[in-house]
Amino acid sequence: MDLNGISAIVTGGASGLGAATSRRLAEAGAVVIIADLQDEKGTELATEIKGSFVHTDVTKEEMVQEAVEVAMAAAPLRAVVNCAGIGPPARTLNRDGSPHALDHFRTVIEINLIGTFNTIRLASAAMATTEPLSDGLRGAIVNTASVAAYDGQIGQAAYSASKGGIVGMTLPIARDLSSVGIRVNTIAPGIIDTPLLAGLPEPARTSLGEQVLFPKRLGQPAEYAELALMLLTHDYMNAETIRMDGGIRMAPR
């Protein structure tokens, strides 16, 4: 699928993996709609890449629908990359014996898993109205899981559950959307050098990189963006979850 002249939505597109993806899709010729809660960063990046920013909470139907409508007004919507997510840790039982806050668990699931599905369902409804390409393709969706879906660490019960849910729904959603010509794939990144890690001391960052099988370094957001681009444009990639982690298998802590 050629991205030149189409519109693409990137949730969480104002920073980290999303920002790198927004830039890469714009380079490929797409009009990128950045759907994020970070107004200042989102607006600045949208100006830089000649796209649009829509203030979006992915758990809110009306906000995601607005992003979809902005995308459809710009050009045929054929690409979505879901990067919005959070990952605050919490143990099932805290050190003082108190239980994991249920609201905390619910919030992580709501944003990471339900927010991803909310975007998929609304964007795919719009994609299904576009004229199909020569091979019947109408669009492609890339979701973001995590190696925590498989190797969840201590304190990652909520995060792992949310990312495992994304992995688990990839195949059935791809099957659902095959009838309208929409492909669905998922990336499960490992330890990526995003703003979430920027505050760590350099020795800690080096230690994390050394846990990777090879190459022994943190992954780069640009590497995620290249894989997302490949999954969007490679017409025979469908219903897959790909670990992008340098071969790491996470230890319990």
N, C-alpha and C positions, 0 to 999 in steps of 0.2 A: 504494500500500500504506500503510495506516494503521499507525503504529508504536505507537500506544497499546495497552498491555497485552501487548506481545510482549517477548521477550528479545533482546538484541543483544550480540555479542562485539566488543570493540575491542582488537586486539593493539597493543602499544606504547601502550596507552591511558592511561598515567600522566603523560605529559608531552607537550609540543609539539603536533603535529597530532592525536595520539591523545587527549590530554586535552581539547582543544577539541571534538573529535568526541564524546567520552564525555558531556560536558556538554550538547551540543546534542541528542543522541539522548535523553538523560534528559528534557530539556525537552519533547521531542515525545511523551513518555509511555512510552518503552521502559525496561525493567529492564536496565541496562547491566552487563555482566561485563567488567571491566578485566583483560586478560591481559598481564602485564608482569613484568619482573624487578625493578623498583624497588618494593620492599615498602612502604617508608614513604610515598612519594608515592602509590602505588596504593591503599593502605589509606585514607589521608586523603581522596582524591578519591572513593573508593567510598562513604565515610561521607557526604560532602557531597552526592552525587547519589542517595543511597539505592540504591546498586547493590551489587555484590560485587567483590572483588579475588581473583584466583587467580594465584599465583606461577607464571609460565609462560615457559619457553624454547620458542620456536615451532619449534625444530628437533627437539624431543623429543615423540614421539608420545603418550606417556603423560600429559605435562603439558597438551598441547592437548586431549586427550580429557577430562581432568578439567575444563577450562574449559567444554567443550561440555556435559558432564553437569551442571555447576552451572547453566548457562544453561537447559537443558531442564527442570531441576527448578523453576526460577523461573517460567517461562512458555514458550509455544511459541517455539522459536528460528527467527527469520525474517530476521535481519539480521547481517551480519558486515562489519566494516571493518578491513582489514589495514594497520596503520601501523607495525608493528615493523620496524626496519631500522637499519643502520649505514652509514657512508660514509667511513672513513679513507682518505686519499689515498696513493698510491704509484705511482711511475713504473715503466714496463716495464724500463727501465735507470736505476738511480740515478745521481746525478752522479759518483759514484766508479766507475761502470762495473759495479757489482754488479747482478745481476738481481732483479726483483720477487720477493719471497718467495712461494713457492707456497702456503704455509699461509695467508698473508694473503688471497690471491685466493680460496682455497677457503672461508675463513671468511665473507667477504662474500657469496659465492654461497649458502652454506649458510643464512645468516640471512635475507637479503633475498629470494632466489628460492625456495629449497627450503622455508624457513619459511612463506612465503606459500602455497605449494602444499599443504604439510602441513595448514595451517589450513583451506584451502578443502575439501580432500578429506574431512576428518573432520567439519567443520561441515555440509557438504552431505549427508553420509550421515545425519546427525541430522535436518536439515531435511526430507529426503525422507520421513521417517516421520510428519511432521505432517499434519493435515488441510488439504487445499488450500482456498484462498479461493474465492470465487465464480467467478473467471476462471481457476482452475487454478493460480494463483500460490502457491508455498510459501515463497518468500523471495528475498532479493537480497544480493549480495556486492559490495563495493567494495574494490579493491586500490589500493596506492600505488606508482606508478612514479616517474618524475622526467623533467624535460627532458633530463637527462643520458643518457636512453635514445636521444635523437636528437642532442644537442649535447655529447657528452662532452668534458670539458676534459682538459688535461694532468694526469696523475696519477689519472684516473678510470677506468682500464681495468676494474678489478674492479666498481666501482660501476655504471658504464654497462652492463656485461655483465649484471649482476643485474637492473637496471631494464629493460633491453631484453628480457630474458627474461619479465618480468612483462607487458610490452606484448604480446609475441609469443604468450603463452599465453591471453590474454584471450578471443579469438575461439574457439579450439578448446574451451576450458572452457565457454564460454557455449553452444556447440553440444552438448557432452556433457550439460550439465545442463538443457537445454531440455525434455528428455523428462520431467523431474520438476518443472518449473515454477519453476526458480531462475534469476534473471537475474544477469549478471556484467558489471561495468564497472570501469574503471580511471581514476584521476586521475594526471596527470603534472604535479606542481607545479613552479614555478620557484623563485625565491629567496624563501623564506618566513622571517619573523622568529620563529624558534624558539630554544630555549635553545642550540642549536649555534652560533648567531650572536651570542649575548648577550655573549661575551667579546671581540668585536671592538671596536676603538676606533670612536668615533662617525664620524670621517671615512671610515673604511673601510666602515661600514654605509651612509653616505650615498652613497658611490661605487657600491656595489652597486645601490642603488635607482635611481641615475641611468642605469644600463645598461638599465633596463626601458623598453620603447617608450612605454607609457602605461597607467596612471598611474605616474609616476616615483617609485616607492617600493617597499619590500619588501612582499611579500604577508603577510597575517595568518592565523594558524591558524584564526580564526573563519570566514574566507572559505573555507578548505578544508572546514571542518565543514559549512557551508551547502551546498556543492556535493555533499558526500557524502550529506547528507540528501536533496537533490533526486534523486540517482541511486538512492537506496534507495526513495523514494516515488513516483517517476515510472515508471508501469508500462510505458511504451513505450520506455524507455531500456535498451538491452541490447547487449552485445558491443562497447562503444565505449571508446576511450581519449581522454580530454579533457585537453588542455594547459591548466593554470591558471597562467599565467605573465606576464600583462600584455603579451604579444607579444615577450618577450625571445628572442633567439637568442644562445646563449652563445658567447663568443670562446674561442680555444684556452686562454687563461689568465685 
